[in-house]
Amino acid sequence: MSERQAPALHLPQSPLIFVLGQVRFAPVLSMEEKIPAIQDSLRKNGFPRLSVREIEITKRDANGKTEIERRKQWEFINKEKWASVLIDTDFIVFQVTRYKLFEHYISEFKGILDTFAHHAKPDLVQRIGLRYVDLVIPRDDQKLESYLSPSLRGFSIQGGEHREAFRCESVTQTGDNSRFIHRYMEANNGFGFPPDLLPISLSFDLDLNLNSPFGLLDMDHFMHVDNDFSVQEIIKNFWALHDLQTKAFAASVTKTAMNEWRSE
């Protein structure tokens, strides 16, 4: 059943290139033992590819002493490489590079979380986050400023040279334990993807190495919680996070942009 509070945005030419949902939970140190059962279930449900990597995390104790912790991550990838499930000892992520409606995305994520909860049996949810990345590339006869809200692009110097790059970030408190981070950057050329999300195993429908001006909208809405791991409650919270994502996107772009993206 839909819990949508705002009308869906139907954009056949949508600039959306990446969506990530994350659930962080109290660590399950025996996660590696759970992975074979999780993998067996996920591969039967559309995620046959498996990538295992070891990462290093720098930790600092109360005395300022640092140590390097090595830990594994497991990524289950669909056949076409546009969706994956990433699992660590204290989080699970569902990320996609193709997206139509939130209803479709969250329905699949729910099935993934049901599988994960059944095998890993996590206890406490600590953080839930939903992140959207839009890559705005003007058509040949358009300029970047015709797509994005003037308030988003900062000031300009009349008579000055063409701006080569720009970045801004705002943080908004959306509840007692929730925050919305709105990032925007633009450049005349370069790699059109947030560097903190690299490396990424997924494929994209366009080349992210760009030789023309582009704008990158990166919106991250998250909440800190301390609840029992309930898939039903997690999905309910994701819907609450999503509602503001829709409003923020609509406020970030122009009517001209919306009309272009709505065209078939």
C-alpha positions as CSV (number, residue, x, y, z in Angstrom):
1,M,0.0,0.0,0.0
2,S,1.3,3.4,-1.0
3,E,2.3,5.8,1.8
4,R,3.1,8.7,-0.6
5,Q,2.2,12.1,0.6
6,A,3.2,14.1,-2.5
7,P,2.3,13.3,-6.2
8,A,4.9,11.1,-8.0
9,L,7.2,12.8,-10.5
10,H,6.9,11.1,-13.8
11,L,10.0,12.2,-15.7
12,P,10.8,10.0,-18.8
13,Q,14.0,12.1,-19.3
14,S,14.9,12.2,-15.6
15,P,18.4,13.4,-14.6
16,L,18.4,10.9,-11.8
17,I,21.4,8.6,-12.1
18,F,21.8,7.0,-8.6
19,V,19.7,6.1,-5.6
20,L,21.0,4.6,-2.3
21,G,19.2,3.4,0.7
22,Q,21.1,2.5,3.9
23,V,20.1,0.8,7.1
24,R,22.8,0.9,9.8
25,F,22.4,-1.5,12.8
26,A,24.2,-2.6,15.9
27,P,27.2,-4.7,14.7
28,V,26.8,-8.4,13.9
29,L,30.4,-9.7,14.3
30,S,29.4,-13.1,13.0
31,M,28.2,-11.6,9.7
32,E,30.7,-13.6,7.6
33,E,29.0,-16.8,8.8
34,K,25.6,-15.6,7.7
35,I,26.7,-14.6,4.2
36,P,26.4,-18.0,2.5
37,A,22.7,-18.3,3.4
38,I,22.1,-14.6,2.4
39,Q,23.9,-15.1,-0.9
40,D,22.0,-18.3,-1.7
41,S,18.7,-16.4,-1.3
42,L,19.7,-13.2,-3.1
43,R,21.2,-15.0,-6.1
44,K,17.8,-16.8,-6.6
45,N,16.1,-13.4,-6.5
46,G,18.1,-11.6,-9.2
47,F,21.5,-10.9,-7.7
48,P,23.8,-13.7,-9.1
49,R,27.0,-11.7,-9.0
50,L,29.2,-11.5,-5.8
51,S,32.1,-9.2,-5.1
52,V,34.0,-9.5,-1.8
53,R,36.4,-6.7,-0.8
54,E,38.5,-5.9,2.3
55,I,38.6,-2.3,3.5
56,E,40.6,-0.5,6.2
57,I,39.1,1.7,8.8
58,T,41.2,4.0,11.0
59,K,40.0,4.0,14.6
60,R,41.1,6.3,17.5
61,D,40.7,5.4,21.2
62,A,40.1,7.7,24.1
63,N,43.9,8.2,24.5
64,G,44.3,9.3,20.9
65,K,46.0,6.1,19.8
66,T,45.0,5.0,16.3
67,E,44.7,1.5,14.9
68,I,43.8,0.1,11.6
69,E,40.8,-2.3,11.5
70,R,40.4,-4.6,8.4
71,R,37.0,-5.8,7.6
72,K,35.1,-7.5,4.8
73,Q,32.2,-6.2,2.7
74,W,30.0,-8.3,0.4
75,E,28.3,-6.9,-2.6
76,F,25.6,-8.8,-4.4
77,I,25.0,-7.4,-8.0
78,N,22.2,-8.1,-10.5
79,K,23.0,-9.6,-13.9
80,E,22.7,-6.3,-15.7
81,K,24.9,-4.5,-13.1
82,W,22.4,-1.7,-12.4
83,A,21.5,-2.8,-8.8
84,S,23.4,-4.1,-5.9
85,V,23.1,-5.0,-2.2
86,L,26.2,-4.1,-0.1
87,I,26.5,-5.7,3.3
88,D,29.0,-4.9,6.1
89,T,29.0,-6.0,9.7
90,D,26.9,-2.9,10.7
91,F,25.0,-1.8,7.6
92,I,23.1,-2.9,4.5
93,V,22.8,-0.8,1.4
94,F,20.5,-1.1,-1.7
95,Q,21.7,1.0,-4.6
96,V,20.5,1.4,-8.1
97,T,21.4,3.3,-11.3
98,R,18.0,2.7,-12.9
99,Y,14.9,4.0,-11.2
100,K,11.3,4.7,-12.1
101,L,9.2,5.2,-9.0
102,F,9.9,5.0,-5.3
103,E,7.2,2.3,-5.0
104,H,9.2,0.0,-7.1
105,Y,12.5,0.7,-5.3
106,I,11.1,0.4,-1.8
107,S,9.2,-2.8,-2.6
108,E,12.4,-4.5,-3.8
109,F,14.3,-3.2,-0.8
110,K,11.7,-4.6,1.5
111,G,12.2,-8.1,0.0
112,I,15.9,-7.7,0.5
113,L,15.5,-6.6,4.1
114,D,13.2,-9.5,4.8
115,T,15.8,-11.9,3.5
116,F,18.6,-10.2,5.4
117,A,16.7,-10.1,8.7
118,H,15.8,-13.7,8.4
119,H,19.4,-14.9,8.1
120,A,21.5,-12.2,9.9
121,K,19.0,-11.5,12.7
122,P,20.2,-8.0,13.5
123,D,19.0,-6.5,16.8
124,L,18.9,-2.7,16.7
125,V,18.5,-0.2,13.9
126,Q,20.6,2.9,14.5
127,R,20.4,5.0,11.3
128,I,18.3,5.0,8.1
129,G,19.3,7.1,5.1
130,L,18.1,7.8,1.6
131,R,20.3,9.5,-1.0
132,Y,19.5,10.7,-4.5
133,V,22.0,11.9,-7.1
134,D,20.9,13.8,-10.2
135,L,23.2,14.7,-13.1
136,V,21.9,17.7,-15.0
137,I,23.4,18.0,-18.5
138,P,22.0,20.8,-20.7
139,R,20.8,20.2,-24.2
140,D,22.9,21.7,-27.0
141,D,20.8,24.8,-27.2
142,Q,20.4,25.4,-23.5
143,K,22.5,26.7,-20.6
144,L,22.9,25.2,-17.2
145,E,21.2,28.2,-15.5
146,S,18.0,27.4,-17.3
147,Y,17.7,24.1,-15.4
148,L,18.5,25.1,-11.9
149,S,17.1,27.5,-9.3
150,P,19.0,30.7,-9.2
151,S,19.2,30.5,-5.4
152,L,21.0,27.2,-5.7
153,R,23.8,28.5,-8.0
154,G,25.1,31.3,-5.7
155,F,26.1,34.7,-6.9
156,S,27.6,35.7,-10.2
157,I,29.9,38.6,-11.1
158,Q,28.5,40.8,-13.9
159,G,31.1,41.1,-16.6
160,G,33.3,38.5,-15.1
161,E,34.8,35.5,-16.8
162,H,32.7,32.3,-17.1
163,R,32.6,30.4,-13.9
164,E,34.6,27.2,-14.1
165,A,33.3,25.4,-11.0
166,F,31.0,25.9,-8.0
167,R,30.1,23.9,-4.8
168,C,27.6,24.5,-2.0
169,E,26.1,22.5,0.8
170,S,23.3,23.1,3.3
171,V,22.2,21.0,6.3
172,T,18.6,21.2,7.5
173,Q,17.2,19.8,10.7
174,T,14.0,18.0,9.7
175,G,13.2,16.4,13.1
176,D,14.6,15.8,16.5
177,N,16.9,13.1,15.1
178,S,16.9,13.7,11.3
179,R,18.9,15.9,9.0
180,F,18.7,16.7,5.3
181,I,22.0,17.4,3.5
182,H,21.6,19.2,0.1
183,R,24.8,19.4,-2.0
184,Y,25.2,21.0,-5.4
185,M,28.3,21.3,-7.6
186,E,28.8,22.3,-11.1
187,A,31.8,22.3,-13.5
188,N,32.6,22.9,-17.1
189,N,33.8,19.3,-17.5
190,G,34.9,16.4,-15.4
191,F,33.5,13.3,-13.6
192,G,29.8,13.7,-12.8
193,F,29.5,11.6,-9.7
194,P,30.1,12.2,-5.9
195,P,33.7,11.0,-5.1
196,D,32.7,9.7,-1.6
197,L,30.5,7.1,-3.3
198,L,33.5,5.5,-5.1
199,P,34.4,2.8,-5.9
200,I,31.2,1.7,-7.4
201,S,30.6,-1.7,-9.1
202,L,27.5,-0.6,-11.0
203,S,27.0,0.4,-14.7
204,F,25.4,3.7,-15.8
205,D,23.3,4.4,-18.8
206,L,25.6,7.4,-19.8
207,D,29.2,8.2,-19.7
208,L,30.0,10.1,-16.4
209,N,33.3,11.5,-17.9
210,L,31.9,14.8,-19.3
211,N,33.4,17.3,-21.7
212,S,30.6,19.8,-21.3
213,P,29.1,21.8,-18.4
214,F,27.0,19.9,-15.9
215,G,25.4,20.2,-12.5
216,L,25.3,17.6,-9.8
217,L,22.5,17.5,-7.3
218,D,23.2,15.3,-4.3
219,M,20.5,15.0,-1.6
220,D,20.9,12.9,1.5
221,H,18.1,12.6,4.1
222,F,18.7,10.5,7.2
223,M,17.5,9.8,10.7
224,H,19.2,8.4,13.8
225,V,17.1,5.9,15.7
226,D,17.5,3.3,18.4
227,N,14.8,0.7,17.7
228,D,14.3,-3.0,17.3
229,F,15.1,-4.2,13.8
230,S,11.6,-4.2,12.3
231,V,11.4,-4.2,8.5
232,Q,7.9,-2.8,8.6
233,E,9.1,0.2,10.7
234,I,12.2,0.7,8.5
235,I,10.0,0.9,5.4
236,K,7.7,3.4,7.1
237,N,10.7,5.6,7.9
238,F,12.0,5.4,4.4
239,W,8.7,6.8,3.1
240,A,9.0,9.7,5.6
241,L,12.5,10.4,4.3
242,H,11.4,10.2,0.7
243,D,8.7,12.8,0.9
244,L,11.2,15.6,1.6
245,Q,13.4,14.3,-1.2
246,T,10.7,15.0,-3.7
247,K,10.0,18.5,-2.4
248,A,13.7,19.4,-2.4
249,F,14.2,18.2,-5.9
250,A,11.3,20.2,-7.2
251,A,12.6,23.3,-5.4
252,S,16.1,22.9,-6.9
253,V,15.1,22.9,-10.6
254,T,13.1,25.2,-12.9
255,K,9.8,24.7,-14.7
256,T,11.8,24.7,-18.0
257,A,13.8,21.7,-16.7
258,M,10.7,19.9,-15.6
259,N,9.0,20.4,-18.9
260,E,12.0,19.0,-20.8
261,W,12.3,16.0,-18.5
262,R,8.6,15.2,-18.8
263,S,8.8,14.9,-22.6
264,E,8.9,11.4,-24.1
